[in-house]
Structure formats: C-alpha cells, structure tokens
Amino acid sequence: MFGLGVPELVLILVIGLVIFGPGKLPSIGNALGKSLKEFKEAVHEPAAAKEDIKETVSEAVSPASTENHGK
C-alpha cells in the first residue's frame, strides 16, 4: 500500500488526530472512504461502457453479415 507500513500509518493517524481532533476525524475518514469508492467506480466505468459498445456493435453486425452472405 504505497510503501507505507504500520508505523507510518500510525504516525499519519496521530497527526490527523492532533490537527482535526477526535470529533472531526470519523467524518473525515467517512468522506475519504466515499471519495475512494466513487473513484474506483469511475475507473471501472469506462471498461463496462466499452463492453456494452462491443456487444451492441456485434449484435448489429451479426444480422447484417448473415444477410450479406445469403445474397
């Protein structure tokens, strides 16, 4: 995970706790988690759209190619 070990993660957590305080830290973590989830979904979205386009094109081409072979 980005070359970070347990000591580095603990240090980041302590610094975050000092800067934001214990009341704000859970909401910041929640917002960060949601952002990361949305980013992952956005990264995978083009691949899914590409597959949909491939399926649509192959469905459109298949009937046309069988009609041309019969002539």
C-alpha positions as a LaTeX table, in Angstrom:
\begin{tabular}{lrrr}
\hline
Residue & $x$ (\AA) & $y$ (\AA) & $z$ (\AA) \\
\hline
Met1 & 0.00 & 0.00 & 0.00 \\
Phe2 & 2.17 & 2.83 & $-1.32$ \\
Gly3 & 5.15 & 1.51 & 0.65 \\
Leu4 & 3.57 & 2.54 & 3.96 \\
Gly5 & 3.98 & 0.28 & 6.93 \\
Val6 & 2.19 & 0.21 & 10.25 \\
Pro7 & 4.43 & 2.84 & 11.91 \\
Glu8 & 3.83 & 5.31 & 9.10 \\
Leu9 & 0.07 & 4.77 & 9.19 \\
Val10 & 0.01 & 5.25 & 12.98 \\
Leu11 & 2.00 & 8.47 & 12.59 \\
Ile12 & $-0.43$ & 9.76 & 9.95 \\
Leu13 & $-3.38$ & 8.88 & 12.20 \\
Val14 & $-1.82$ & 10.68 & 15.19 \\
Ile15 & $-1.08$ & 13.78 & 13.11 \\
Gly16 & $-4.66$ & 13.74 & 11.80 \\
Leu17 & $-5.97$ & 13.38 & 15.34 \\
Val18 & $-3.90$ & 16.35 & 16.52 \\
Ile19 & $-4.88$ & 18.56 & 13.58 \\
Phe20 & $-8.60$ & 17.76 & 13.29 \\
Gly21 & $-9.43$ & 16.50 & 16.77 \\
Pro22 & $-11.32$ & 13.36 & 17.77 \\
Gly23 & $-14.73$ & 14.79 & 16.83 \\
Lys24 & $-13.95$ & 15.55 & 13.18 \\
Leu25 & $-11.73$ & 12.55 & 12.41 \\
Pro26 & $-14.55$ & 9.99 & 11.82 \\
Ser27 & $-16.39$ & 12.31 & 9.42 \\
Ile28 & $-13.17$ & 12.98 & 7.50 \\
Gly29 & $-12.49$ & 9.25 & 7.28 \\
Asn30 & $-16.04$ & 8.65 & 6.07 \\
Ala31 & $-15.72$ & 11.33 & 3.38 \\
Leu32 & $-12.36$ & 9.94 & 2.30 \\
Gly33 & $-13.80$ & 6.42 & 2.05 \\
Lys34 & $-16.75$ & 7.59 & $-0.05$ \\
Ser35 & $-14.42$ & 9.52 & $-2.35$ \\
Leu36 & $-12.20$ & 6.49 & $-2.82$ \\
Lys37 & $-15.21$ & 4.28 & $-3.58$ \\
Glu38 & $-16.54$ & 6.74 & $-6.17$ \\
Phe39 & $-13.09$ & 6.99 & $-7.75$ \\
Lys40 & $-12.84$ & 3.20 & $-8.09$ \\
Glu41 & $-16.31$ & 3.06 & $-9.65$ \\
Ala42 & $-15.38$ & 5.83 & $-12.09$ \\
Val43 & $-12.21$ & 3.98 & $-13.08$ \\
His44 & $-14.12$ & 0.78 & $-13.84$ \\
Glu45 & $-16.99$ & 2.56 & $-15.62$ \\
Pro46 & $-15.20$ & 3.06 & $-18.99$ \\
Ala47 & $-14.41$ & $-0.66$ & $-19.19$ \\
Ala48 & $-18.07$ & $-1.53$ & $-18.66$ \\
Ala49 & $-19.13$ & 1.02 & $-21.27$ \\
Lys50 & $-16.59$ & $-0.43$ & $-23.69$ \\
Glu51 & $-18.06$ & $-3.92$ & $-23.23$ \\
Asp52 & $-21.58$ & $-2.56$ & $-23.81$ \\
Ile53 & $-20.44$ & $-0.92$ & $-27.04$ \\
Lys54 & $-18.76$ & $-4.14$ & $-28.21$ \\
Glu55 & $-21.95$ & $-6.13$ & $-27.54$ \\
Thr56 & $-24.12$ & $-3.58$ & $-29.33$ \\
Val57 & $-21.84$ & $-3.48$ & $-32.37$ \\
Ser58 & $-21.55$ & $-7.26$ & $-32.56$ \\
Glu59 & $-25.35$ & $-7.60$ & $-32.34$ \\
Ala60 & $-25.80$ & $-5.01$ & $-35.07$ \\
Val61 & $-23.14$ & $-6.55$ & $-37.31$ \\
Ser62 & $-24.23$ & $-10.18$ & $-36.93$ \\
Pro63 & $-27.63$ & $-9.87$ & $-38.64$ \\
Ala64 & $-26.15$ & $-7.64$ & $-41.34$ \\
Ser65 & $-23.34$ & $-10.09$ & $-42.09$ \\
Thr66 & $-25.73$ & $-13.07$ & $-42.32$ \\
Glu67 & $-27.95$ & $-11.12$ & $-44.72$ \\
Asn68 & $-24.97$ & $-10.30$ & $-46.96$ \\
His69 & $-23.79$ & $-13.92$ & $-47.07$ \\
Gly70 & $-27.17$ & $-15.09$ & $-48.32$ \\
Lys71 & $-27.06$ & $-12.84$ & $-51.39$ \\
\hline
\end{tabular}
